[in-house]
Amino acid sequence: MMADRYLAFANRPVGRFLTGRLGLPQPRPLLRHAEGQPAVIGPVLAGSAPGGRLAEAVVATLAGTPAAMLFEGDAADWPGLAARHGVMAARFLPGQSGRAGSAVFDATGIADPAGLDALYTFFHHCVREIAPDGRIVVLGAPPETCADADARIAQRALEGFTRSLGKEARRNIAVQLVRVAADADAAALDSTLRFFLSRRSAYVSGQVVHVAAPVVDLPEAAPRAHRGRRVLVTGAARGIGAAIAEAFAREGAKVVALDVPQAGADLLSLAQRLGGSRLALDITDPASDAVILEDAATHGGYDVVVHNAGITRDRTIARMSRAEWDQVMQVNLLAPLRITEALLGAGALGPNGRIVGVSSIAGIAGNLGQTNYAATKAGVIGMVDALAPRLAARGATINAVAPGFIETRMTAAIPFAIREAGRRMNAMGQGGLPEDVAETILWLAEPRSAGVNGNIVRVCGQSLLGA
Ligand code: NAD
């Protein structure tokens, strides 16, 4: 993997001085999750527009974490809710309370465009009071289910607000909009809120996520959410796939690591290290389905399937060979579709099961020389759209992550100038790490994320390229 030498340089005293004098970007390394860290970056500054319905869900999410709460305004009964849930709470006094670790603003009560004023009132005073590496979450309602046009317009406006706040908050602060269905309760929201208020979401910013009411009964929250779950990860021998396998194993899952036979040695050492098992298979070979199904049948199916294996064969369409087109189609799109159908047909996805695709920001924004790759990665988004209702009917979910620039062998092969642009042109000013993608997938795959279905979540530090 290519080291980000600029990031290292800009964080040495001489580098900080020179980059400052020259007006160059001054990214700071992101603070990521480490074992034993609190689930939520506290204290959490809470606010609400009048008529918001999620104040109790916010306080309930903080209960059971060490995070204290600061509150702004009287639109919700914050002291009463905090007392009921055993959360330490104090009124926020700008300049006196100290900085907050994160902020959550309940905007579900904004019912017309004039009501957007509540965003100004809260964030104008508070945004500077959030410490570096903090988090901001705006909670909204799904615009398409709003009662009238005014509410729909106002809720849609939240998207432009949060995406812009993500671009201007800087200091490694990540900002998201979470749209919560009217019938989704606090339990449906907590895995999502905790993820976005934690260090795990360090490279996820500017995202809009939908949380619906789960169609299954949620299991109790557990410290190791994936304990005992069987997780199939394709393309696991290296890069992002290896990080996904390691993250699931760390959380107690039984990992089945799949990769091509040529990667056999890496696959074996990974499976041994993680106490998991391995499947040395080329997923483009239709005969691989039978091997996967047999593994599933022998061990009681899979709870989670992560379609991570992917390749690039970059060339402009006029110069691209048919083989380059075909290989990318086969690995990135046709194989995941075929394997998913085989697993669903055989009933091999467990109850409250999860499928997670790996798309790319190239599939959203397009990229020069990547017509084949971007078609497949947009196709992964299509797979999520098409299958989400079918999986919901089985009590399962399908979502995808869309990584931006992640430091792997794939991106180390990009020519220098384009690689530097990819690294710097995002709100965090640096590339992500494979673990950033892995953490996002862990959240989507949590048993308590049953209301998170049909989402595409970019892990791109809010890339300035594309959406
Ligand atoms: P990588 O090349 O380091 O790893 C990909 C793995 O997939 C390899 O171990 C490879 O052997 C395996 N694989 C390839 N073809 C296979 C096949 N036919 N059967 C089984 N396994 C196969 O790539 P990475 O950077 O870790 O990317 C992982 C995923 O993330 C890919 O889907 C990629 O498109 C996507 N992605 C990566 C980035 C990035 O910046 N690195 C950005 C966006 C999306």
Residues whose N, C-alpha, C, O or C-beta is under 5 A from the ligand:
A	BS01	NAD	G235 A236 A237 R238 G239 I240 G241 L258 D259 V260 A263 L281 D282 I283 T284 N308 A309 G310 I311 V331 V358 S359 S360 P403 G404 F405 I406 T408 R409 M410 T411
